[in-house]
């Protein structure tokens, strides 16, 4: 099963936003993206908490281990994006 072009483009756009190193989601702070990108078995936007040695945990689909597992991430850990406060606050 293949993705439609619109869905694939949206997936790439969402990955590009995460690659900036910032997120609006508090639960994602400190997490990183898999360096395998499109080939990641968990998906292009899957986030992982790095292990103590800085590498990604093992992740696989069925019996196929991801090429990015046990490797160092190529993106910085996500930080919370600061939003400008509303005027008058």
Backbone torsions as a table, in degrees:
resi	resn	phi	psi	omega
1	UNK	NA	129.9	-179.3
2	UNK	-110.3	156.0	178.8
3	UNK	-82.7	148.6	173.0
4	UNK	-68.7	158.8	-179.2
5	UNK	-61.4	-38.9	-180.0
6	UNK	-64.0	-42.4	-179.7
7	UNK	-68.3	-40.3	178.3
8	UNK	-64.9	-40.2	177.9
9	UNK	-64.7	-42.2	179.1
10	UNK	-63.8	-41.2	178.4
11	UNK	-60.7	-43.6	179.4
12	UNK	-66.8	-38.0	178.1
13	UNK	-65.0	-41.8	179.6
14	UNK	-66.3	-37.9	176.8
15	UNK	-64.2	-42.9	-179.3
16	UNK	-61.0	-38.5	178.1
17	UNK	-64.3	-43.1	179.8
18	UNK	-67.9	-31.8	-179.8
19	UNK	-66.9	-15.5	176.6
20	UNK	-69.2	-18.2	178.9
21	UNK	95.0	7.1	-178.4
22	UNK	-127.0	150.6	179.4
23	UNK	-144.1	159.2	174.6
24	UNK	-97.0	-5.7	-175.7
25	UNK	-98.5	118.1	-178.5
26	UNK	-61.8	-35.1	-177.2
27	UNK	-66.5	-20.0	-176.1
28	UNK	-91.3	-4.0	-178.4
29	UNK	-62.2	131.3	179.7
30	UNK	89.8	-9.0	-179.5
31	UNK	-88.1	160.8	-177.7
32	UNK	-131.2	163.3	176.8
33	UNK	-91.6	154.8	177.5
34	UNK	-74.7	134.9	179.4
35	UNK	-71.3	-10.0	-179.5
36	UNK	-75.0	-10.1	177.6
37	UNK	52.4	-118.3	-175.8
38	UNK	-63.9	-23.5	-176.7
39	UNK	-88.0	-2.2	-179.3
40	UNK	-64.4	130.5	-178.7
41	UNK	-70.3	-19.2	179.1
42	UNK	-90.7	-9.3	179.9
43	UNK	113.1	155.2	-175.0
44	UNK	-64.5	-27.9	-177.4
45	UNK	-103.7	9.2	-178.1
46	UNK	-65.8	136.1	179.7
47	UNK	-109.2	145.1	-178.3
48	UNK	-134.0	145.8	173.1
49	UNK	-86.8	121.2	-179.5
50	UNK	-61.9	149.1	175.7
51	UNK	-73.0	172.4	-178.8
52	UNK	-60.1	-28.2	179.9
53	UNK	-85.1	4.0	177.1
54	UNK	87.5	-3.9	-179.1
55	UNK	-92.0	165.5	179.2
56	UNK	-80.4	148.4	176.0
57	UNK	-70.4	162.2	176.7
58	UNK	-65.3	134.0	172.4
59	UNK	-143.1	141.4	-175.1
60	UNK	-148.5	164.2	173.7
61	UNK	-122.9	121.9	-171.9
62	UNK	54.8	-113.2	-179.9
63	UNK	-107.9	1.8	-175.8
64	UNK	-93.3	113.7	177.1
65	UNK	-74.6	144.8	179.3
66	UNK	-72.7	144.0	177.4
67	UNK	-64.1	-23.7	-178.7
68	UNK	-87.7	-8.7	-179.6
69	UNK	-65.2	141.3	-179.9
70	UNK	64.8	17.2	177.2
71	UNK	-110.8	162.8	177.0
72	UNK	-78.2	140.4	178.8
73	UNK	-68.4	152.7	178.5
74	UNK	-99.5	-4.9	178.6
75	UNK	-113.6	152.4	178.8
76	UNK	-71.4	156.3	173.9
77	UNK	-58.8	140.9	-177.9
78	UNK	-66.4	140.9	175.4
79	UNK	-119.3	155.9	178.6
80	UNK	-72.7	130.7	178.9
81	UNK	-75.7	129.1	177.7
82	UNK	-86.5	131.6	177.6
83	UNK	-103.9	146.0	179.0
84	UNK	-65.6	136.9	178.4
85	UNK	-71.1	150.1	179.8
86	UNK	-68.2	144.7	176.6
87	UNK	-62.8	143.4	179.4
88	UNK	91.5	1.6	177.9
89	UNK	-94.8	NA	NA
